[in-house]
Amino acid sequence: MPAPPVPGTDFKTFLFLTPIIKRDQRIAEALSIASDPVEILTVNLISDREYELIKKEGVDGFLDLLDENDYPPIFDPSRRSYV
């Protein structure tokens, strides 16, 4: 996005991921529409530096950073970039 959707943050890129919370995974597994499976995605706001890391090294390294920093399941606009 040209500007952050949350004022006062550096996060303006949306990263869509499958849920890591088990309850959310089970909900997705049980859903279907017209016999087609439904995929649930989480929306994560990331910084430009985090996005560059993902483009350069892939998403796995970034996911490791999320784990190392105890990334909250609910967006915290006061968090700083992990890169």
C-alpha positions in Angstrom: 0.0 0.0 0.0 1.3 3.5 -0.6 0.6 4.4 3.1 0.1 2.4 6.2 -3.5 1.5 6.9 -2.8 2.1 10.6 -1.5 5.6 11.3 1.8 5.8 13.2 3.2 2.5 12.0 5.7 1.4 9.4 3.6 -1.6 8.3 1.9 -1.2 4.9 2.3 -4.6 3.3 -0.3 -7.4 3.8 1.0 -10.9 4.3 -1.6 -13.6 4.1 -0.9 -16.9 6.0 -2.8 -20.0 7.0 -3.7 -19.9 10.7 -1.3 -21.2 13.2 -3.9 -21.4 16.0 -5.2 -24.9 16.2 -8.8 -23.9 16.8 -8.7 -21.8 13.6 -7.2 -24.7 11.7 -10.0 -27.0 12.8 -12.7 -24.5 11.7 -11.1 -24.3 8.3 -11.0 -28.1 8.0 -14.7 -28.3 8.8 -15.9 -25.6 6.3 -17.0 -26.2 2.8 -19.2 -24.3 0.3 -21.0 -26.4 -2.4 -18.6 -29.3 -1.4 -15.6 -27.1 -2.0 -13.1 -26.7 0.8 -12.8 -23.2 2.4 -9.4 -21.8 3.2 -9.0 -19.4 6.1 -6.2 -16.9 5.9 -4.8 -14.5 8.5 -3.9 -11.0 7.5 -0.6 -9.8 8.8 0.8 -6.3 8.4 4.6 -6.3 7.8 7.2 -3.7 7.2 9.1 -3.0 4.0 12.2 -4.6 5.5 10.3 -7.7 6.5 8.9 -8.0 3.0 12.3 -7.6 1.5 13.6 -10.5 3.7 10.7 -12.7 2.6 11.4 -11.9 -1.1 15.1 -12.6 -0.6 15.1 -15.6 1.7 11.5 -17.0 1.6 8.8 -16.9 4.2 10.3 -19.6 6.5 13.0 -17.4 7.8 10.5 -14.7 8.5 8.2 -17.2 10.3 11.2 -18.1 12.5 11.5 -14.4 13.4 7.9 -14.3 14.4 8.4 -17.2 16.7 11.6 -15.7 18.2 9.8 -12.5 18.9 6.6 -14.0 20.3 4.5 -12.5 17.5 1.0 -11.8 18.9 -2.0 -13.3 17.3 -3.6 -9.9 17.3 -1.8 -7.0 15.5 0.1 -4.7 17.8 0.5 -1.4 16.0 3.3 -0.5 18.5 5.5 -3.4 17.5 8.8 -2.6 15.7 10.0 -4.3 12.6 11.8 -7.6 13.3 14.3 -6.9 10.6 
